[in-house]
Amino acid sequence: QVQLVESGGGLVQPGGSLRLSCVASGRIFSIYDMGWYRQRSGKERELVASITTAGSTNYADSVKGRFTISRDHAMNTVYLQMNSLGPEDAAVYYCNARIAIIPDDYYGMDYWGRGTLVTVSS
């Protein structure tokens, strides 16, 4: 089975920074697009940032200029650097990846992590 495990969440002061990590493991043949989503209490889950295999990135308007998504050389880990955090950024952040587990699957399936909690408080 494929697993995505997030880490790096926690409590930060307004204006502070956090770096989230997500590691994919298990029976993986290839990892394609990866991304970060977040969900605040009582709200729908929303896309925060995504990155393609080629390195093309996309960000929600609310985080542009503050957050940076990246992935490691082996394409098994995705990061989210979050700067200038405010109360509006407090949420559970979920890692997402499109992964093929067998050869000749050039699309893959979506996999999700269980989430990591980010709290912003003074």
C-alpha positions as CSV (number, residue, x, y, z in Angstrom):
1,Q,0.0,0.0,0.0
2,V,1.0,3.6,-0.6
3,Q,1.3,6.0,2.4
4,L,1.7,9.7,2.6
5,V,2.8,11.0,5.9
6,E,2.9,14.7,6.7
7,S,5.0,16.4,9.4
8,G,6.1,19.8,10.5
9,G,2.8,21.2,11.7
10,G,2.5,22.9,15.1
11,L,1.9,26.1,16.9
12,V,3.5,29.3,15.6
13,Q,3.1,33.0,16.4
14,P,1.5,35.4,13.9
15,G,4.2,36.3,11.4
16,G,6.1,33.1,12.0
17,S,7.1,30.3,9.7
18,L,6.7,26.6,9.3
19,R,8.0,24.0,6.9
20,L,5.7,21.1,6.2
21,S,7.0,17.8,4.8
22,C,5.3,14.9,3.2
23,V,7.0,11.6,2.5
24,A,5.4,9.0,0.2
25,S,6.3,5.3,0.8
26,G,5.1,1.9,-0.1
27,R,4.7,0.2,-3.5
28,I,5.5,3.2,-5.7
29,F,6.5,3.0,-9.3
30,S,6.3,6.7,-10.1
31,I,5.0,9.9,-8.5
32,Y,3.4,12.6,-10.7
33,D,1.8,15.8,-9.5
34,M,1.9,16.6,-5.8
35,G,0.2,19.2,-3.7
36,W,-0.9,20.6,-0.4
37,Y,-4.5,21.3,0.6
38,R,-5.9,22.7,3.8
39,Q,-9.2,22.6,5.6
40,R,-10.4,25.0,8.3
41,S,-13.1,24.0,10.7
42,G,-16.5,24.2,9.1
43,K,-15.1,24.9,5.6
44,E,-14.4,23.0,2.5
45,R,-10.9,21.6,1.8
46,E,-9.0,23.9,-0.6
47,L,-6.0,23.7,-2.8
48,V,-3.0,25.6,-1.3
49,A,-0.2,24.7,-3.8
50,S,0.7,22.1,-6.3
51,I,3.7,21.1,-8.2
52,T,4.1,18.9,-11.3
53,T,6.7,16.4,-12.2
54,A,8.4,19.0,-14.3
55,G,8.4,21.5,-11.4
56,S,5.7,23.8,-12.5
57,T,3.9,25.3,-9.5
58,N,0.5,26.7,-8.8
59,Y,-0.7,28.6,-5.7
60,A,-3.9,29.8,-4.2
61,D,-4.2,33.6,-4.4
62,S,-4.3,33.8,-0.6
63,V,-0.8,32.3,-0.2
64,K,1.0,33.7,-3.2
65,G,4.3,35.4,-2.1
66,R,4.2,33.7,1.3
67,F,4.2,30.0,0.6
68,T,6.6,28.0,-1.5
69,I,6.1,24.4,-2.6
70,S,9.0,22.2,-3.6
71,R,9.9,18.5,-4.0
72,D,13.0,16.5,-3.5
73,H,15.3,15.0,-6.2
74,A,13.9,11.5,-5.8
75,M,10.3,12.8,-6.2
76,N,9.2,11.0,-3.1
77,T,8.9,14.1,-0.8
78,V,7.1,17.4,-1.1
79,Y,7.6,20.4,1.1
80,L,5.6,23.5,1.9
81,Q,7.5,26.5,3.2
82,M,5.0,28.8,4.9
83,N,6.1,32.3,5.9
84,S,4.2,35.3,7.4
85,L,1.6,33.1,8.9
86,G,-1.6,34.6,10.1
87,P,-4.7,33.3,11.9
88,E,-6.3,32.7,8.6
89,D,-3.7,30.1,7.8
90,A,-4.6,27.9,10.7
91,A,-6.0,24.6,9.4
92,V,-5.3,21.0,8.9
93,Y,-2.9,20.7,6.0
94,Y,-3.2,17.6,3.8
95,C,-0.6,16.2,1.4
96,N,-1.8,14.9,-2.0
97,A,0.0,13.0,-4.7
98,R,-0.9,11.3,-7.9
99,I,1.0,8.0,-7.9
100,A,1.4,5.0,-10.2
101,I,2.1,1.7,-8.5
102,I,2.7,-0.3,-11.7
103,P,4.5,0.3,-14.9
104,D,2.7,1.8,-17.9
105,D,0.4,3.8,-15.8
106,Y,1.0,7.3,-16.9
107,Y,-1.8,8.9,-15.0
108,G,-1.9,7.3,-11.5
109,M,-4.3,7.6,-8.7
110,D,-4.8,10.2,-6.0
111,Y,-3.4,9.5,-2.5
112,W,-3.9,11.5,0.6
113,G,-2.1,11.9,3.9
114,R,-3.9,12.1,7.2
115,G,-3.1,15.7,7.7
116,T,-1.0,17.9,10.0
117,L,-2.4,20.6,12.2
118,V,-1.1,24.2,11.9
119,T,-2.2,26.6,14.7
120,V,-1.4,30.3,14.6
121,S,-1.7,32.1,18.0
122,S,0.1,34.7,20.0
